[in-house]
Amino acid sequence: MAEKLFLKDLTMDQKRKAFERTLAKFEEPGVKLILITEEYYDLALTFARDYFMKEEALNKALGMQWSEELKEFWMNSFKLNLSLMFLNEQNGEPIALRTTRIARYDDKPNTEAVKDERIKLMIQLIVHCDQKANYFGHFPTKEAFHFLGLAVAPKYKRCGYASKIFKVAVDMIRNFGIDPVYLKVEGSSNFSKRIFEKAGCEMLFEQRFDSWEVDGKIPIQNTGIHKSVKVYGMRIST
């Protein structure tokens, strides 16, 4: 029997209720947990621009620049109303961001419509890794929650917030009450990989940056201590 495609049909009411259940159990002194809805779009965009774009290994290696194309990509993610942020409870300053999208087995990125060659390279790498990982062949599902864009503001790093917001985002998925439900996530930094693996994510594929070629060249270099991207998956029990 074909699996019902349910994630794309989640209503705003269901999202708010799942968030409220998550919020009811959230305990972190000095931190406010928010669901990114319309009133927070601008704040989330600014955070993604100032921290994720500048700090993430692939973005740095490719010299990625903030643009209308990237702004539209992030906005499309936030408009799903599935992403979370930590704010400083006293001054409202953003601490951490966990972006959540929905991945489908029939997703087909259109690189021809992309103007920035750096973004095209990023998409090519993602498509390559997806094909090798065969996520939807490995897990018995046609849709999955897809974590993208984990970031922490520099002044709040080394305080455990990346791990904490990951766990909170998983808890929100669990609070939808859907069983089975699956998570897909990629890690391009040693720090995020450690978080995902400690949480029990299953590594499906690893691509080293120094062995990925496009037209006979190695396009991703100077990634520092971060040497590869890994694709993970996990079944989340309700």
N, C-alpha and C positions, 0 to 999 in steps of 0.2 A: 504494500500500500504506500502511495506517495506521501511524503511528509508534508504536513501543513506548514506553509510559510507564515510565521506569526510575527516576527520582529518588526517588519515593515508596517504592521497594522496596529502597533501599540499606540494607544491614545494618550493625550496630554494628561488626562485624569489618572491613567495607569502609571505614568511616569512620576507624577507628583506623589501618588500613594507609595510607590516603591521608595522614593526619596525620603518621604516622611518616616517610613519604617526604619530606614537607614539612619536618619537623623536622630530618631528616638534612642538609638543605642550608641550614638557617637559621643565619645568623651575624650576631649583633648584640651587641656587648660590653655586659655588664651587664643583658641582657634575657633573660627566660625566656618562651618561647612555650608556651602551653597550649591544649588543646582543652577547651572548656567542657562538662564532663560533670557528673554529679550532685554531686561533691565541691566544684565551683566555682559551683553555681547561686546560692547566697546572695551570694557575692562579686560575681558578674556582675549580679545584681539591684540590689545596693547601688550599683554603679558606674553602671548605667543611670539609677537614681533621682537620684543626686547630681550627675551630670555631663551625660548626654545630655538628661535632662528639663529641666535648668536652663539649658543652653547652646544648644540647638538653636533656630533662628530661629522656626519655626512654633510650637513649644511655648511660647516666651516671648511671642510675639504673642497667642496664644490664652489665656494665663494658665493653661496646663495644670498640674494638680496630680496628684501621685502618688496612686494609688487602687488598690483591689483589682482593678478592671477592667484597669488598665494593668499591674499586677503579673502578672495571668493572661496577658495578651497576651505580655509578655516571657518569662514562664516557658514558654509554649507554643513560643516560638522557641528557647529554650535547650535544651529537651527533645529537639529534633531532633539535638542533638549534632553540629552543623556549624559552630558559632561559635567564634571565637578571641579570646584575650586576650594582651597583653603584660604581664608582671609584672616588677617590679624584682627582679633576681636576688639581691640582698643581703637585702632586708627583706620581700619578697613583696607589696609595694605595687602595686596595679594601675596600669598606665600607659595602655593603650589597649584598645578593644573594637571588634570587627567582627562584627556579628550576621548570620548567614546563615539564610535560610528557603528554602522551595521555592514558586515561583509556578506556577500552572496556568492554562491557557486558560479553564477553566470555574469559576474562583474567583468566588464571589458573596457579598460581605460582607453580613452581616445587621445593618443599622443599627437595626432595630426592637428588638433585644435590648440595645442600648447605652443606658445610663442617662445618662451624662455628655454634655451637648450639645456640649462642646468636642471630645470624641472623635468625635462624630457628624460635626461639621464637617470634622475631619481626614480621616475616611473618605470623606466626600463629595468632597473635593478629590482624594484619591487615585483614586477611581473615575472622576471627570471626566478626570483626566490619563491614566489607563489607556485610557479609551475613545478619547481623542484620539490617543494615541501608537500605538494598535493594534499593540502589541508582537507578539502572536501571529499577526497578519496580515503583519507585516514579516519576521519570522524563521520559518524552516521547522521549528517545534517546537511542542509542546503543553505542555512543562514547561521551567522554567529555574531555576537557582539565583538567589535574590533576596537581594541585599545590603541590609541595613537597619540603621540604628543605628550609624553610625561615630562614635566619641567618643574624645577624649584628655583625660586629667586636666589641669587648668590648669597645674600646675607643670611638666608635660612638653611643653607646647605649643611650637611653633616649633623642634622638634628633628627633624622629619621622620617622626614615628611614625605619623601618619595615612596617609601615602603608603606607608610600609613595611608596615603591617598590611594595607592593601588589596592590595598585591602578594603578600603571603604567602597571603592568602585566595584569590586567583586561582590561585596555585600549588597550593594544596590541591585546588581544583576540577580542575585539570589532572591531578593525581595520582590521580584516580579512574579515569583511563584510558578515559573515555567519549568517543566521537567520532561525531557532533558533540555538543558541549555548549555551552550558552548562559548568559549572565549578564544579569540585569535589575537596574537600580539607579536610585534617584532621588536628586537632589541639590537641597537647599534652601538651602545656604550657598555663598558664592563659593569658599570653600576646598575643599569637597568636589567641586564642579564642576570646579575646576582639576585635581584629582587624577584624576578619571574621564576627562576629556578628554585629559590628558597620556598616560594609559594606553591610549588608542585607542578608548574607548567612543564609540559613535555616538549622537548626540543625536536623539531621535525626536519630542520635543514639549517646548515651553516654555510655562508658564503664569505670567504676571506676577501677583503678589499683588494689585496695585491695579486689576486689570481682571477679577478673578474675583468674580462676584456670586451671592448667595443671597438670594432673595426681595427683590430690588432693593437689597440692601445689600452693602457690601464688608466681609466679616467678618474678614479678615486684614490688619491694619495694624501700623504701628510695628515693622517688621522690620529697621530699620537699613539697613546696606549690602547686605543680602540681599534682592533684589527679585523673585525668581521661584523656581519649582521646575521642574527639568528631568527628563525621563525618558530614560534611556539603555539601550542594549543592546549586547551584544558576543558574538561567537562566540569561544570559547576553544579554541585548537588544542592537541592533546595531543602 
